[in-house]
Amino acid sequence: MSGNERLRPPTAALTFETSIDALKALGEPTRLRLVRLLSRNDLTVTDMTTILGQSQPRISRHLKLLVESQILTRYQEGAWAYFRLTENATIARFVRSVLATIDGGEPALSRDDERLEAVRVARAERAAGYFAENAGRWDRIRSLHVPDADVERALLSAVGTAPLGSFLDIGTGTGRMIELFARQADRAVGVDASREMLQVARAKLDAAGLSNAQVRHGDCYHLPVPRDSFDLVMLHQVLHFLDDPAAAIREAAATLQPGGRLVVVDFAPHRLEFLRQEQAHLRLGFARETVAGYLADSGLEVTGIDILDPDGSRADQLTVSIWLARDRRGARAGLAPAAVPAMTAL
């Protein structure tokens, strides 16, 4: 049995009463249509009134019942409330099994699908506008370090190819790390403080068809996710924007399951002062010992550090560092450690 398998809880069964409640909630045409849509995308009440052509009060009443029956989850993002299929894996599996038996070619459902696609296109257009406005500054940063493809290969090597139960990407930005790892995971969640970036991420996840992935608005110091619930957590190019990176790592570590892993990606120390002045970087990189200390102080064991040096063709280039750490509670609980890829020793 692999370490990853030992970390996963056994499959739970619904109680008879919960099953009856779920079936009652699903046993109404509008509610079933709503759940079918929300099993694939996070949507607002406005989105759903547009798709189903029904009034806001009617849609809201149905959503309230579905949330109360634990079939849907509601979360706030500024002035907007988003809805999604429950994060309770047992209930979600039950609901998906019901949805899998439905003929999607029915006229009403085909119209729902067409209108959902129109909502996705509108999202993508808004995201593309924001991305176009900011692409220049992002491209400038990328040009200063090894290609993103090299960083991603190193991350995939560090994490390995074993299935992931749950993945959390803190400071998800455009959602690229979710795209990279969501297909290994049962569930992937991205958190970001920028609503504009979340628009970009949602559009990309829609286009990639990643129905097991979602993004949320949130603060990296107070994450809107449960404690002890993720197998893999990532902070990718986040720490240099923060005034208290140690606190962010402590908060990230608190979301790990026993034996879970935390990956930090950031720049090594540098002297490019313009990044502070023009790009809002509060820290000009981190020594390997500094982040390793943050991780150790958060109850994690550093299992490897990878250093990705630039090609040296320019004086203003940046080195990318990757830290991999594991929650020590896994060892105390007797969980078999997952294989740790070869990385630079601390």
DRENLUMVO-106429 format. One record per residue: x negated, y, z of N, C-alpha, C, O, CB in turn; residue in three letters. Coordinates in pm, whole numbers, plus 50000, padded with zeros to 5 digits. Atoms other than C-alpha are relative to their C-alpha. Glycine has a CB too. Layout:
BEGIN
XYZXYZXYZXYZXYZALA/...
END
This chain:
BEGIN
499154988050000500005000050000499125012450000498175013350078500965000150123MET/500824988050007498625034049905500325009350115501365008250179500205007249866SER/499774990149895498235062750150501235008449971501985012050062498795008950017GLY/498864991950035500815082349956501314993050032502264999250079499965003749854ASN/498805007649972503375054649989500274999550149501425000250192499884985949944GLU/499805000949856502785052150361500485013250059501095013450166498714995950068ARG/499554987049952503445089350397501485002249976502095010550042499205011049935LEU/498624997650036506895086550242500954992350092500704980650121500244996249856ARG/499055007149916509865078150464500784989949919500904991449797500955009850068PRO/499195009650073511995048050373501255006649945501735016649999500364988150090PRO/498794994550058514985054450151501154998950097501424988150149500344993049869THR/498894999949905517915064550369501314997749925501405000149805500045013350079ALA/498685001950057521555055750310500955010250062500795014150177500514985550024ALA/498994991049947524515079150347500944992650093501244980850072500795006649885LEU/498955005749916526965072850626501294999349919501465006549821500205008350130THR/498725001350068530445062350519500745013449998501315017349896500874989150067PHE/499294987349989531885095450642499405010549907500135018149843499985005050144GLU/500654990350089529295116150454500314996949855500525006149775498485000050023THR/499665003950138529965096250136501405004449963501635009549853499874984949984SER/498624995950026533695102750165500095015249981500765020049891500934995550114ILE/499984985450011533105140050223499425004649866499955013749803499205006350116ASP/500634996250127530825142049920500934997049883501075005249792498674992749981ALA/499105003650110533285123849696501225009349996501685012949887500454985450015LEU/498884990549997536135146449812499575013449940500315019549864500505002050145LYS/500474987150052534035177149737499804999749849500045009649780498695004050069ALA/500245001350143533145164149392501284997349921501314998949799499014988849975LEU/498795004450068536695153049316500915011349955502135010249969500754991050088GLY/499244988850055537815186149163499245005149878498025006949885500205011650108GLU/500714997350125537025196248804499015011550006497875010149961500985002749892PRO/500914988649997535525230648868498794997050087497665000450050500725012550051THR/501135003049912533405218349158499044990149935497824991549947500504994450135ARG/500875009650068532115189048956499195006749890498015003649872500834988449942LEU/500734992650103531195212448670498905008550063497795009150010500975008849918ARG/501014991849932529395235648913498814991650044497664995450022500625007050121LEU/501095008649951527385207249067499174994949884497954994149893500574988050081VAL/500745004550119526475194248721499025010849954497875007849922500994996349885ARG/500874988950041525075228648629498875002250100497725004250062500815012849984LEU/500984996749897523305233748961499044988550027498064990450099500715003750128LEU/500985010849991521625199848942498825002449908497794995749918500654986549967SER/501054997350098519535214748661499365013650015498225015649974500554998849862ARG/500524986449991519085251548746500495006850127501575003850176500415008249878ASN/499544990849897519225276849028500835010849931500385016749833498795006250081ASP/499124990350063522135299848945500635009050105500815005150220501074992949917LEU/499274990749915523845330349094501504998549974501914991949878499535014849975THR/498555000050022527595335049132500325006549865501195001849792500725007450115VAL/499774993450129527435359048836499714990649884500474990249787499135012449989THR/500315009950104525735332348624501154990249983501554987049871498704992550033ASP/498985010550006528415307248713501355005249953502084998049886500164993550135MET/498764994450054531345330448646499885001949849500865000249776500335013550069THR/500234998550144529805337548305500144986649929500764985849823498615005849974THR/500005013150065529385300648226501394993650001501844988549899499004990750069ILE/498715006849988532735287848354501195008749959502295003649937500204995150141LEU/498914991150038534805318748266501075001250105502245003550073500614995249873GLY/499044999049890536455319348608499645011950088498545017350078500034986950083GLN/500204988149919536825347048863498964997650109498734986350151501315004350062SER/501015000949894534175354649124500584994350130499944985850192499395013750026GLN/499475005949876536485347449423500234985049989499984977650084501295006950037PRO/499755014350018537455313649279498694992150005498594982050075500724997449867ARG/501305006950000533845303549210499425000050141498894989950186499015006949901ILE/500574999049865532785315849556500674990250096499994984450181500145014350053SER/499315009649911535455294649729499504985949976499284978450071501525000649977ARG/500515013450031534285263549549498574998250052498224987850106500064997449848HIS/501395000849954530645271049629499944998750152499124991250205499205012349954LEU/499985000849854531465276249997500304985750045499664980750136501035009750058LYS/499665013849963533065241750017498854990549969498564981550047501274995549925LEU/501105008850038530165225449834498795001750092498084992050120499585002749855LEU/501074997949903527655241550070500364993650133499514987250195499725015250019VAL/499585005949873529665230850373499934984749998499694978450101501435004450033GLU/500085014650012529725195150243498584995149975498364983249952500914995249889SER/501435003050013525895196450208499594995649860498494990349842499624989450098GLN/500365003650138525985190649832499145010949938498265007949857501264997749916ILE/500774988950052524595225249754499245007150112499605006250229500905009949928LEU/500754991349911522035248049915500115014249948500035016649827498514995650010THR/499944985950035522385285849919498795007050060498455004750176501315006650049ARG/501104992149945519415309349956500045014149942500465016249828498644993349972TYR/499924985950034519095346949944498705004749936497615000849979500315008550123GLN/501184993850062516735366149716500335014549975500875018149870499604992749867GLU/499624986150009517105403049781501515001250006502154995850096499455006449873GLY/498554998250004520645413249686500724988149939501954987449943500345012649923ALA/499415011450071521205380549497499984987650088499024985150161499264997449868TRP/499965013249937522305347049639499934989549890500714990049794501304998250088ALA/500165011050096521155316249447500524987150062500484985250184498524998549957TYR/499525013049957522645281449466499264989149922498844991149808501544998849980PHE/500725011250059521055247749394500484987250066501024987450176498465001750015ARG/499705013049941521615210649451499224998550130498085003150141499664988549902LEU/500585001449868520865201249811498574994849998498164987549907500854990750082THR/501355005349982517315194649929500004987150081498954980950097499125010450067GLU/499895012949933518585164650128499884989249894500784987549811501364998850080ASN/500305009450109517055137049915501064989249986501384985149875498644993550022ALA/499025010750005519665110850007501305004749935501864997949849500284994750140THR/498774994650060522665132749923499755003549853500605000849768500485012650077ILE/500304996450139520965145649606499974987649912500474987949799498655007349992ALA/500055012550078520295110049490501414994649976501724989949866499134989350074ARG/498615004450014523955101049553500725008349895501405002849808500735000950135PHE/499324991250094525195131349361499504997549858500304996949765499805014750039VAL/500555002450134522845125149068500504986849942500714985749821498475000050003ARG/499485012950050524055089149046501425001749948501804995149851499964989450112SER/498664997150049527615102449009499925007549868500635004249772500815008150104VAL/500114991950121526585128248749499514991849881499884994549767499055011650023LEU/500555008250109524715101748548501074992049928500864987649815498944990550055ALA/498935007950062528005083848476500925008549913501815003249847500824993150107THR/499104990950070529635114648318499565001849855498375003349828500075013650071ILE/500274997750142529865118547940499855015049977500835022449981501154994149911ASP/500264985850021528235152047872500555005449870500505017549847498545002550005GLY/499464995450127529845153247529501435005050007501985009649907499934989049901GLY/498654994649984533245162847670500005014949964499055022049998500514997950146GLU/499994986150047534305196447518499705010450108498905019550085501325003149939PRO/500234990049895534395215647848498554999850045497965010350071500934997450121ALA/501395001049955530975202647948499035004849892498005010749923499664985550040LEU/500844994950109529495210047606499985015350000498945021549977500504994849864SER/499974985349991530685246047642499175004950118498465014950109501465005150014ARG/500834996449884529125247347989498524999949961497785009049996500254990350118ASP/501415001250039525825235647840499585011449909498485016849922499744986549931ASP/500324989150092525965261747564499855013250075498935020950048501095001349892GLU/500074987549924526645289847809498835000150098498245010550123501315002350075ARG/501205000949915523955277348046498765003449919497875010349968499874985950061LEU/501144996850084521515279247758499925015049973498835020549965500074992349868GLU/500004985450020522585315347696499475007150122498745017050110501415004949967ALA/500544994249877521865323448061498494998150005497765007350042500664993550125VAL/501445002750002518435307148026499295009449903498225014749934499734985449962ARG/500614991250100517705327547710499915014250054498895020950036500804999749868VAL/500034986449944518645359947886498925001250106498225011350112501375003650061ALA/501075000049900516355350948176498645000949931497785008949970500074987350088ARG/501295000350069513525343347935499675013549938498515017749938500014989149892ALA/500244986950062513965376747758499575010250105498665018150081501265004849926GLU/500404990749894513805396148086498584996950047497785006050070500994999350118ARG/501335003949954510755376348194498945003749898497855008249935499964985050027ALA/500974996950105509035381447859499665014850000498525018749975500534995949863ALA/500254985649995509455419047892499045003550112498115011350093501295007650018GLY/500904997249886507825419548236498614994749971497615001349999500554993650130TYR/501305006050028505065396148123499235008449899498025010549914500184985649947PHE/500674991950103504305417447816499425012750060498345017150019500985003549887ALA/500484987749937503955448348035498744997850083497935007050099501095005950088GLU/501095002749906501435431448263498934990549946497944987850014500564994450127ASN/500925010150053499645406848036498575005249988497624997750008500484995249864ALA/501344994650019496735430347972499154999050125497994994850118500095014349957GLY/500815000549878495625432448334499734985750044498674982750098500705007650113ARG/500255014149966496075394948388498904994249910498034986849957501304991749985TRP/501025005050091493995387748078498625005050039497644997850024500315004049856ASP/501304994649961491235410448207499404991950115498214988950115500125014750041ARG/500495008049888490975390648532499544986349952498484981449991501084998550108ILE/500365013450049490975357248349498694999949924497964990049925501114994549911ARG/501234999450079488135368848128498755000450087497644998650036500035012049909SER/501164998549911485895373048434499534986850060498454986450120500335009550111LEU/500425012649939485775336448540500134988649901500564990649788500844997050126HIS/499915011650089485625301548395501434998849948502365003350015499574986950074VAL/498655000850057488585293648168500994993250094500644984350171499964992649869PRO/498965005949917491875285448338500074984949980500344977450074501355006449968ASP/499935014450027491775251448168498974992350083499234981250128499794997349850ALA/501035006549918488535243148353500424999550146500194989550214498665007349986ASP/499524999849861490045253748686501094989550018501114982450119500545014050038VAL/498915009649989493135232748619499504985649995500024977050066501015002349889GLU/500595013550001491045202248530499394996550135499534985350184498934998849889ARG/500605002449868489165206048856501084997650104500914989150192499125012050041ALA/498915002049905492435208849048500644986249983500894979350081501075011049982LEU/499425013250025493895177948883499084989050050499544978950103500294998149850LEU/500975009949950490705159048966500014999650152499944988950212498595003349949SER/500014999349854490785171049327501244993550061501164986350160499895014450047ALA/498745005149946494425162049382500204985349966500764977750046501185008149946VAL/499825013850041494335129349189501324998049927502115007249914499924990850119GLY/498845002950085497035112248985501114992750074502144989850013499584991949882THR/498975007149925499015094849262501265008550010501175020850015499504996150140ALA/498764992449987502695104749290500015008350128499455004450231501214990549999PRO/499854991049884503505133549525501465000150041502355000949956499505014549966LEU/498624998949956506605133849739500525014149982501545016249918500124995850145GLY/499544986150005506885171649773498805009249988497765006950050500855003550126SER/501084990750030504755200649649500485014250024501565018149979499514998249854PHE/499684985949973504735236749770498895008749944497715006649976500185002550152LEU/500954990550059503035264749573500295013850057501315019850025500085000049844ASP/499814987249932502605296349781499365011149917498205010149878499384999750144ILE/500474989750092502275328249577500014994549859499024995549787498585004850038GLY/499945007950124503475309149272499815008249874499445002849770501324992949992THR/500234991650118503315338949035500864995549884502094995149895498534999849960GLY/499275004350119504275326848688500454985550006501074980549913499145002049878THR/499585014049986504825291448818499094989949934499474978349917501364998449945GLY/500885009150074501835276448639499624987750082499554976750028498755007349957ARG/500385011649920500815254248932501174990250014500964978150024499525004550138MET/498845009149998504355240548949500064992249870500294980149871501325007950022ILE/500045007150129504175232548578498954988950002499174978149947499705009949886GLU/501125009350001500885214848642500274987650084499874976650047498755006950049LEU/499865011149906501995193048934501424994750019501614984350082499485004150133PHE/498615004049971505795190548929500314986049948501114978950008500975009949939ALA/499685013250055505825159448713499434988650085499834977150070499484998849858ARG/500485009949904503825141348982500864999450125500754990150205498565002950037GLN/499304998449873506235152549252501474996449988502074997849882499855014350050ALA/498555001649994509725142849358500675013650004501765015549949500404991650123ASP/499434986749982510305179449447498875010150002497835007750065500845000850130ARG/501014989450002508345211449380500685013350029501735016549972499265000549863ALA/499454987149960508965245449539498915010649987497785008750033500554999450146VAL/500924988750008507295278549455500565011750077501775014250074499755004049854GLY/499594988349921507405309049682499175011949954497965010849936499824997550154VAL/500734987950037506495344549580500735012150054501955012050069499845000949845ASP/499434987649947507035379549718500505009349891501205019049920498985007150085ALA/499614991450111507575394749373501204994249927501124983249871498825002049903SER/498825004850071511065391449229499774999949849500324991549777501225008650034ARG/500314999850143509715400948886499234987549959499494981749854499195012749964GLU/500755012150032507225372248897500904987650008500714978249931498814998550096MET/499075011349991510005348749004500854998849873501204987849832500915001450123LEU/499295000550129511885358448686499164992749896499664984449820500345014249952GLN/500905006650095508855347848484499934985150030500024976849939498585006350006VAL/500135014149962508505315448680501264992249965501184981249911499694998750150ALA/498755007150031512175306148645500144997449851500534986549809501215008050050ARG/499915001750145512065311848271499074988949952499454981049866499685013149928ALA/500945010450041508995289848237500454986250043500314976549968498625002950057LYS/499535013149953510455261948448501234995649922501394983749893500335000750151LEU/498875003350087513685263648248499514994249868499984983849822500885012549975ASP/500515004350130511715260447925499334986450009499384978649914499015010349945ALA/500695012949983509715231148065500954988850040500554977150042498925001350105ALA/499045010249962512875212948174499714993350132500004981450149500074989849894GLY/500405005849871511615207748529501155001650100501175011150179498705006750054LEU/498824998949914514885201148712499684997150147500495000150235501074990549952SER/500405002749861513005189749025499245011650062498735010450174499154987450007ASN/500794988649953511375223949063500905012150023501905013949953498885003649899ALA/499284987849972512635256349212499055010550053497975007150103501154997650099GLN/500814989249943511265290249312500885008450090502095009550070499375008849889VAL/499284992149902512225312649602499225012650033497995013150025500264991950128ARG/500624987849950511575347649720499624997950145500434993050224500955012149984HIS/500415001849862509555347450040498655005950029497895009549939500004985550034GLY/501234994149947506675360050251499074988550039499484979150106500305009350124ASP/500945010949970503545338450277499704998850149499194988650193498715002149924CYS/500215000849855503345346850648501224994050073501114989850188499715013950055TYR/498785005649943506935334950710500714992349889501694997249832500935011350062HIS/499525007550115507655308150453501444995150019501804990450127499084988149972LEU/498595004049990511325300450378500214985149973501104981349898500855008249902PRO/499925014550019510785262750393499834993250135499284999350228498924995049899VAL/500125006949871510935236550671498544996650033497714995049944500844987250000PRO/501305004749953507905227350880499864984949973500854977849959499835003150152ARG/500305014450008506205193250838500744993249885501284982349903500364993150131ASP/499145005450106507845187250500499344998249864499994993349772501165008849984SER/500635000850133505275188350216498764991250002497974991450097499655014049950PHE/501185008550017502695163250093498805008049950497665005349987500314988649903ASP/501064991850058500705189349899500445014550000501545017749955499654995349856LEU/499734985649997500555227049953498825007049934497675003249954500235005250147VAL/501064993050072498605251449735500085015050020501175020950020500064996749851MET/500174985450000497355287249773499025003249886497815002849905499475005550140LEU/500834998050120496095295449423499865014949972500825021549933500634992749878HIS/500324985950026494425329649389500985009250075501555018550017500045002949848GLN/499094992449915496475343649677499255007650109499575019150137501044990850062VAL/500614994549879494135350349970499395013849980499415021950072498954990650050LEU/500694987150017492295379749815500975011849998500535023350003499194999949871HIS/499014989349992495565399749814500465002850143501195012450166501194996649914PHE/499414999749866496185394650187499135007150102497905006450096500284986050047LEU/500764993749894495205414850489499654990250112498764992950192500775011750057ASP/500285010049897495275383550710500034986049938500994978649959501025000950117ASP/500005013150067494285352850505500044988350097500604977850066498794998849913PRO/499995010949902493735331850818501434996850043501794985250059499145003650123ALA/498605002149962497385336950917500774992949890501624984549917500685013450034ALA/499325006650112498545326650570499654985249995500514976949966499635006849867ALA/500405014150000496545294450593500654992650116501054981150101498474998650007ILE/499315006449887497995287050938501454997149965501974986449996499925008950126ARG/498615001950038501495291850800500124988849896501044980649904500605013149945GLU/499985010750101500725269750499499794986450065500484976750032498935002549893ALA/500305012749933499255242550723501214994950079501404982850091498805001550092ALA/498835004149919502425242550935501074993249916501944986449971500595012150070ALA/498985006450085504465231050634499604985949957500394978949895500255008449876THR/500495013150043502345199550582500604988750084500774990050206498494999650009LEU/499695012349930503575165050669498714994550062497624998250017500654989649905GLN/501225006649949501155144250882499234993449885499784985649808500364989550108PRO/500835005350108498285135650650500115007549870499425004049773500364986049977GLY/499864992250122499385161250392498765008049967497885009650052501185009250010GLY/501204993050047496865181150190500305014649963501385017949914499404992749878ARG/499934985850036496245218250143498845003249906497694999749935499965009250127LEU/501024995750097494375232249841499995015249996501035021649982500284993949858VAL/500184985550010492995267649838499085002849882498024996849870499415006150132VAL/500824995850114491675283749519499825015050009500795022550017500664995849864VAL/500244985649996490005317649529498585002849951497834993749917500225005850143ASP/501304995950049486925337449429498954999150111499245001250229500065014249945PHE/501144998849910483515334549590499685014850018500155023149940498754992249945ALA/500334985849978482075367149731499425006649875498605000749805499015001350116PRO/500474992750118481445393349461499995015050031500355019150141500914997049875HIS/500114985549978480895430849416500785007949897500435019349867498545004249996ARG/499224993050102483495440049157501035008950069502195005050087500694989949904LEU/499184990949921484915469849342501255004449925502255007949988499205012150040GLU/498824995550075487315478649059501204991150027502344995650013499695000349850PHE/498875008849969489415448249156500755004750123501975002950133499514985650021LEU/499334994349883490125464749487500765012749962501895014950007498965003050112ARG/499434987050035490845498449331501144998949899502135006249908498935009149946GLN/499045000650111492815487549021500964988150007502054988649952499254999449870GLU/499205012250001494175452749096500544996150138501084985250155499184988649945GLN/499455002149865495125455449466499364988450075499984982850166501494997749991ALA/500705010249923492545429749581499545006150132498845016250132498804994149920HIS/500454995049871492015434949954498684993750042497944999650121501054997350106LEU/501255007149966489145409849977499224997349873499794992849773500294986750076ARG/500855002650116486225407349737499384986150015498174984650027498895010849986LEU/500445013949995486025369449754499774994950142499825002550238498744998549921GLY/500165006749871485365344550034498834990249994498684982649898501304992650040PHE/501065010149987482315324950144500654986550028501734985750086499005003850114ALA/499415013249980482875287550150500204997050148501184990650186499114989249938ARG/499885002549856482265286850526501185007650062501785003050159498715004050071GLU/498904991949945484875314050586501334992649986502064990950084500075013649930THR/498735006950021487785295450429500004986450070501024982150123500284998249850VAL/500085012749928486555262450571500325002050149500954993550211498604993749984ALA/499694996949861486735278850914501485002550022502064997950120499205012050045GLY/498564997949990490285290850853500754986750001501684984750079500505008849882TYR/499335013050011491275255450755499834991850128500784985950178499454992249880LEU/500265007649878489605239451057500805005650118501334998050199498505000150033ALA/499264993849891491225264551292501504997349990502234999050087499755015050000ASP/498585002950021494605254751143500314985250020501414980649990500435004349861SER/499775014149973494175218351241499774990949881500274979749878501374998050049GLY/500255007850120492935206250904498554995749992497665002350046500385008049875LEU/501355004950025489905185850804499635003149856500314998749763499904984750029GLU/500454996950135488005199550504499374987449941498404982149996498995011850000VAL/500515012250063487415170050270499155002749877498504993649826501154991249962THR/500864997050114485685188149985500125014549957501135021249979500334991049885GLY/500024986450057484705220949821499384998849861498334992649844499195010150091ILE/500525000050136484225225749448499705014449960500505023449985501024993449901ASP/500444986750042482335255649304499925000249849499174992649789498625003850065ILE/499974998850145483065265948945499325013049960499915023749966501474999549946LEU/500794988350036480345289548828500315004449857500594996049772498514997150015ASP/499824995150136480785311948520498784996549915497794991149965500255015249999PRO/501085003850091478575307848215498795009350008497765006549947500514999749858ASP/501144991149984476325337148313499755009449885498715016049879498794992050023GLY/500214991550118476815355747987500205014850030499785023449953500934995949889SER/499754986149963477915387448170499675001850147499704992350226501465004149971ARG/500354997249860476935404548493501225000950090501114999150211499225012950008ALA/498814997849918480535410348607500914987750007502144988950011500795011849946ASP/499205012149996481625374048619500234995250144499504998950235499334989049919GLN/499595004849869483305356148910499864984950010500084977649913501435004250029LEU/500045014249970482765322249069501324996150068501795003250157498784996450090THR/498765005049942485905302149154499674988650096498924979550061500994995349889VAL/500205010649901485935280649469501324992850026502384999050028499425005850132SER/498835008249967488345252149547499724992550129498744985150139500354990049883ILE/500125007149873488795239549904501134989750009502284993049979500045010050122TRP/499005010449980490615206749973499934995650146498864992350196499764987949904LEU/499965003649859491735198750329501204991150026502174990949950500055012750089ALA/498945009449965493915172950502500445002250144499635005250232499544985549980ARG/499454999049866496205174650804499464988350084499604976750046501554999949997ASP/500635010249917494435155851085501004990550064500634979550106499175006650108ARG/499025008649934497685141851223500174986849927500604976949987501345007150010ARG/499905012550075497635115750946499084989450056499464977750068499685002349855GLY/500965009549944494525099751092500464995150137500334983350170498615006350011ALA/499555004049867495965100251444501204990749994501384982250081500365012250083ARG/498825008550013499165083951318499684986849933500564978349918501065007149922ALA/500405012650061497185056251151500334999049853500354987949799500624988850071GLY/499695000450142498105066250794498734998249920497705004249949500735012849957LEU/501185002350085495745053650528499715012349919500615017649854500224987949907ALA/500314988050076493885083050372500034997349851499604986749805498645005550041PRO/500085001250145494355088750002498565002049956497775008450024500945010349931ALA/501364998750051491245086449792499695014749976500495021849917499824991949871ALA/500444986250018489345119349796498995000649888497934994549900499415005850131VAL/500944999150111487695127949463498695006350044498635013950140500615007949886PRO/501324994549966484035136449467500005015149980500345020049872498884993349914ALA/500124985650009483525173349542498745004150073498114996050142501265007250060MET/501194995049935480705194949664500144998750151501165002850206499735014549961THR/499945001649854479925186650028499915013550068499245022650019498884990850050ALA/500094987749921480425213650289498645001350063498375011050133501095000350108LEU/
END
